[in-house]
Amino acid sequence: MALATRENVRERFEGVIPVSKDVWLDTRIADVEARLIARCPWLAPHRISTLPAEIVDNARTVVADAVIRLWRNPGGRRSRSAGSFSETLGDDATRTGIYFTDDELASLMLPRKRRRRYGTLQTGAWMHGGEHV
């Protein structure tokens, strides 16, 4: 089971990704998912059905957003210009390849299980030879 589909990517993108790019989309989705599962092994296909729906939805969003970043800036350009117009891209835009932001990864963390406390045990100071140490 894939975390995201090309339709998920198209829904999140504000422009149009042509149908002629479906093979590119499928390949990049697979690349992004493989990288994400390497970082978050609990997202592996055989474990998806055991995860909270919120985590699965967040994973779908993270994959789609990472693919969109690749679509927008496949070569990792740091700036662009047209005529007298010039633009320098921000730090995130200058990263190349597949990456995930700290916030994206945080949205995929499983809730920690709280350890149950069954009671407390009172202890005293250590006594050595009848004297408190």
PEPEJO-V995644 format. One record per residue. N is the residue number from 0. SS is DSSP state (2 for helix, 1 for strand, 0 for the rest). OMEGA is omega in whole degrees, 0 to 359 (none if undefined). Layout:
N SS OMEGA
N SS OMEGA
This chain:
0 0 178
1 0 177
2 0 183
3 0 178
4 0 177
5 2 177
6 2 176
7 2 180
8 2 181
9 2 180
10 2 183
11 2 182
12 0 184
13 0 180
14 0 180
15 0 171
16 0 186
17 0 178
18 2 179
19 2 179
20 2 181
21 2 179
22 2 177
23 2 180
24 2 181
25 2 180
26 2 181
27 2 175
28 2 179
29 2 178
30 2 182
31 2 180
32 2 179
33 2 179
34 2 180
35 2 180
36 2 176
37 2 178
38 2 184
39 0 186
40 2 179
41 2 178
42 2 180
43 0 185
44 2 182
45 2 181
46 2 184
47 2 184
48 2 181
49 2 185
50 0 173
51 0 182
52 2 181
53 2 179
54 2 180
55 2 178
56 2 178
57 2 179
58 2 178
59 2 179
60 2 180
61 2 179
62 2 181
63 2 180
64 2 178
65 2 177
66 2 179
67 2 177
68 2 178
69 2 179
70 2 183
71 2 187
72 0 186
73 0 182
74 0 180
75 0 180
76 0 179
77 0 178
78 1 177
79 1 179
80 1 176
81 1 182
82 0 181
83 0 181
84 1 178
85 1 181
86 1 174
87 1 184
88 0 181
89 0 183
90 0 181
91 2 182
92 2 183
93 2 175
94 0 178
95 0 177
96 0 182
97 0 175
98 0 178
99 0 179
100 0 177
101 2 180
102 2 178
103 2 180
104 2 179
105 2 180
106 0 182
107 0 182
108 0 178
109 0 177
110 0 179
111 0 176
112 0 179
113 0 177
114 0 178
115 0 175
116 0 181
117 0 181
118 0 178
119 0 180
120 0 179
121 0 176
122 0 178
123 0 179
124 0 179
125 0 179
126 1 177
127 1 180
128 0 177
129 0 180
130 1 175
131 1 178
132 0 none
